Structure formats: structure tokens, C-alpha cells
Amino acid sequence: MDATPATVTTTKVTAIPGDGIGPEVMRATQQVLAAAGARLEWEDALAGAEAFRKGIVSGAPQETLDSIARNGVALKGPLETPVGYGEKSANVTLRKIFEMYGNIRPVREIPGLRTPFSGRGIDFVVVRENVEDVYAGVEHMQTPGVAQTLKLITEVGCERIVRLAAALAVAEGRRKVTVSTKANIMKLTEGMMKRVGEQVLKDYPQLAHEHMIVDNCAHQMVIRPEQFDVAVMTNMNGDILSDLAAGLVGGLGVAPSANLGDQVAMFEAVHGSAPQIAGKGLANPTALLLSAVMMLRHIGDFATAAKVEHALYVTLEEGVDLTGDIAAPGQGVSTWAFADRVVANLGRESAKVPAREYRPLEMKRWPAITWYRAATTRELVGVDVFVESERDPRAIGITLQAAAEGSAFTLEMISSRGAQVWPDLGGNTFLVDHFRARFMFKEAPKGNGIAEITDLLQRIGRQHNWMHIEKLQRFDGADAFSRA
Ligand code: NAP
């Protein structure tokens, strides 16, 4: 049973009803919370389709941002990005503006909801890094036929999310943290998550720690999901696996989530605005209600959180007055009848809610300054130059070798999409017009190497279109680049 706080004061919460079924599930949730005695004061705020239509390109007006900043806690319905009104989602904007770097997705068997996994006792949390990775959205067409996105992973980003996962495990009395990565292929980016995870989790001797390659993690989540307790991942892996995990316990329609940052926490259902059923009183408010339970714990009202959670579980278990998405065929009731039933069940206890001693989540506070990681030594050893060419690798090799003659560099190799094609290894790599040529300094440059690189680029530019360069550096004696 949850610990009851000594005093519960009123907390102001920004309520963003959002689009489609959002206003309905928000109203139902607020009704249950009020009946449960939650000491909340709501501040309604606009975001989503209506904001876009008013010409607010971010999808969230300044008053909404001010309200979230002031209150530090928000409960949010789904937001749409209407076609023809900008290309950025208001959800992503809100996460980025308030640096809500931790996406928390509990995955727990829901009573009364039959799935192929019912009875397995699934009860774990996916912790997804929420602001880095390929979601930085830094993309370029390097040639008319070759696109590139930057996968940006920072050491501090990995540390923040792993510490959050560990803190969550401690707060919820969980025992194990699984760091899941693709470090076997992306040794620098995903490998950073693995390395930092191993380092950071040494600070939590009470928690078991394991590393799992992400593809196997997907497999294990389906084969033996009960083995997981807390699983932490970079953004894209977490995006995919948290949805997979939600599918194990009834799907996105009943999945809650939290987005946590140092200053702001925003709670929301995972589902979207379900426009087909919007305004008809058919929507199931379970996911938003479970998100609100997470919010109550976040603000320290553990007792009301437990009360609402038990009432919801009793309702789902008894199976009377369920919404159409989870009721027996033809038995579905309205959003309001369901909420009324949950209210009627307040004070009852469900044996299906796992006994868990929740404690406040102790999140490390990160200083609001530019994070800078110094290296004791750095060397510039070469440069990768990306060139567009319709010629074959042998011909490109000849021209690039000639270009490098008399320069500070030698051509070491050429690769196509990561596979070496010059010198020829005898393979049969399919070629596209996009090559990476690796030039190494013949001897260490005296200065910063910029004059030598500029000279090389001018030489290459006489024969080839180059799009992009990348310095090859060594930090603290270790290569800061991948091998071909
Ligand atoms: P969706 O809104 O989640 O709806 C998919 C289907 O799931 C619905 O048609 C409905 O199925 C069912 N469903 C979802 N939530 C339900 C609930 N609470 N109660 C009952 N049934 C529910 O996904 P979508 O159609 O892909 O997305 C619609 C819009 O929402 C898009 O504009 C998308 O961008 C946005 N979206 C926003 C968020 C967010 O704000 N976090 C997240 C996802 C999507 P039936 O039709 O079978 O009843």
C-alpha cells in the first residue's frame, strides 16, 4: 500500500484537453480525481489543432507554455497536427521546450482485459530517452537520392536517463535495470548508452543490472516479458519497444505515460485523438486516468493515487460498465457511465494491484549551464570527405589519390554506405552515388589542421562534388570515429 504523505496541499495543474476524444477523457478523469478527493486546481490551456489553426506554428500558445512553466505539472490529452499547418508536432515541441528527457511507460497487466499474455504477471516500466537520438531532426539530402539523419547521443543525456531509470526502480521498489542498446553495431552512439549505463548503475548496488541487445530485447519482451523490471533505452529504440510492450497488456488505448524533466512533468495517455469516435462519448478514459495516477504520485499524493488505481482496477475486474473498446460485444457503455462506475468503486480495494511501496522519485537536478566534457588530449589524425560521384570506385580512387598528391594527406580507403569499396576487397557492394573517402594526415599537423583540410577540399573540389566532411579525431588516446 502507498505511503500517505504527512500533508497534502493543493497543487495547480495545467490541463490541456487536446483534440478529438481528449476533452472527453479529460473531463472523465477530472471527475474521478475530484470524487477521490485529489487536492488539485486545474488551469485549462490550449494546444494542438485549434492552436495551429489560429496560426501558432508550434501548436502551443505562449499562455500554455507560461502555464506549464508556472505550475511545473501538466495533464495532457492527445494533440493533432492538422495537415497544412506546419510540420512539427506540438507534443515534440512541448517535450523539447521543457527538456522533458524522460519518457516513462509502465507496462502492467490490466485486470479484465484479456490478451494473449493475461495471467503472466507482466509488470515493468520502459524508460525512454525523450529528446536526443535521431529525433534531433537534423536531416540533409546529401545527393538527390541519398538522405542522411544525425543520430546525436550525448554522455550527459545517457547519464540523465539511466539515473532516472535507477531512481524510478528505487522509488517503486523494483530490483533490476535492463539497459538495452544496439551497441554491437553503433559502438559510439548506442555504445555510449551501454558504457554510461554500466558506470552509472555502479552507484546503485541494490539494483541488479544487465545489458541486452535491443533486437533480442524485443524478442524477450514477447517470449518472456515477466523477466523485465525497468528497461531503459535511447529514444528510437524506446519509442518502438514501449509500443511493443503496450501491446502485451492491452494496447495503446489503455497505456499511460509520463514525460519528466528537471522543471516540468507532463502526463498523458499514449493513444491519439481517435477522431472516428470523438465527441460520441465512446472513449475509454483508462489511459488518461492511469496517467493521472502517475501524476498524483509525482506530486506526492500517494494515498489518492492508490485510491483511484484500486477503484479503476475493481471496475475493470468486475467488468460491469466498461466502454465499448474493452466490453463484451454489444455491452459497451459511455465514457461517463464508466467514470461513474469508477467513482462508485472509490474506497474498494483490488487484489490485482501489485503491492508496491511507492516512494518519492528522487531525480538528480542538472545545472542549467552548457554541459562541457573536456578531453585531456586530442589529436586530429585525418578527415572523412563525402563525395557524390557516378564513377566506379577504382576511378574515384585514382582521382582522389591524385588530388591528395602534394597535400598533407594520403587516401586510406573509400566506402559506400559503410562498406569498403576501395581498395577493392572483392565483394559485390551495390553502389550508389555517395562515397566516403578517408584521408589520413601523413604526419600530425602543426596547428589546428584547418589550412591542410581546406587545401585538400579545394583539390578534391576540382574533380568531385563533396557534400560533407567529418574530422577524424582521437580523444584521450582513443579513436573518436568508427572503422569502415
Ligand atoms: P489513435 O488516436 O490512438 O486511434 C487509433 C484507434 O484506437 C482509434 O480509432 C480507436 O479505435 C482506438 N482508441 C484510441 N484511444 C482510445 C480510447 N481512449 N478509447 C477507445 N478507443 C481508443 O491513433 P491515430 O488514429 O493513429 O491518431 C489520431 C491522431 O492522434 C493523429 O492526428 C495523431 O497524430 C494523433 N496522436 C497524438 C498523440 C499524442 O498527442 N500523444 C499520440 C498518438 C497520435 P476504434 O476506431 O476501433 O474505436
Residues whose N, C-alpha, C, O or C-beta is under 5 A from the ligand:
A	BS01	NAP	G77 P78 L79 E80 T81 N91 G253 A269 V270 H271 G272 S273 A274 Q276 I277 L282 A283 N284 D325
